[in-house]
Each structure stands twice: as C-alpha cells, then as structure tokens.
Amino acid sequence: MVLHADPDELVQRGIQSLQQMNYLAALAYFERAYSLRKTPLAASYFALCIATERGKISDGVALCSEAIEQDPHDPRHYLNLAKIYLKAKRKPECLETLRKGLAQGEDPEIRSMLETVGVRKAPVFSFLPRRHFLNRYLGYVLRRLRLR
C-alpha cells in the first residue's frame, strides 16, 4: 500500500478498498488523502470510515455534513452520511438523507439502500389501520420479545 501518491488517486484506491470490504485499508487511504488535500469527496469518505471503523459517529456526521455544505450536488456525500446514520441506528435521519441524495441525482446504491432501509413490516392486524392502538401496542410487544 503506497500512501505517498496523488490525493485523487488515494481516494480512488480507498473507494476500491471499500468495494472490496477492506475497511482498514480504505481508512488509511482516505485519511492520507484528506490530510494532503481537504476535498469534499475525501472528507465524505473519510467521515464514513472514521464512523464505521473507529466508532466516532459524531465526528463522522460533522465531517460528512461539511462535505455536503461544500459540494451539495454530489449524491455520494448523502449516501455516506446515510450510512453513518444507519450505523448510529438513526433511521429517520438516514431515510431523510437518502431522499435528499436522490434529489441531487439518480444513484443505484442510494435507491437500493432506500428500498432496504425504508421497508416497514406489515401491521399485526392488516384489517386495522397501521396507527390503530392494537397494531402499535402488539407490534411493540412482539418486537421487544423478538418475535417479529
């Protein structure tokens, strides 16, 4: 692993490492690229890696939000922020961020993640409205008992 290359090349190698699920190598590439040149893309991916690998969720959210402020038209920033929110078990923020990312441009990975995360289970009693107290209460009880 060569860490003295061009920052753009380091970002590309980091993305390849993420695709190969080699998160530690990706973290090293993005950290080095971000230290050399603080681009929004490097910041966004570095934020994802520090949140997932180091568990620094708040740092990751702040860094990724900063990348979105600098370059609001790149859907990859929104995807990375949504992944951080999902890691933090903040599903409403994750879904909102994915929708904002789709508004910036069509991205198959965002669409796939939105369909996966956004799927709700069927109500316990399908003949009653989802917001009915029986559906809500029994759904809560069954989820707590891990039967649903």
Protein Blocks (a to p, Z undefined) as FASTA:
>chain_A
ZZkbcfklmmmmmmmmmmnopaklmmmmmmmmmmmpccfklmmmmmmmmmmmnopaklmm
mmmmmmmmmmmmbmklmmmmmmmmmmnopaklmmmmmmmmmmnoccfklmmmmmmmmpcc
ddfblmbcfklmklmmmmmmmmmnopZZ
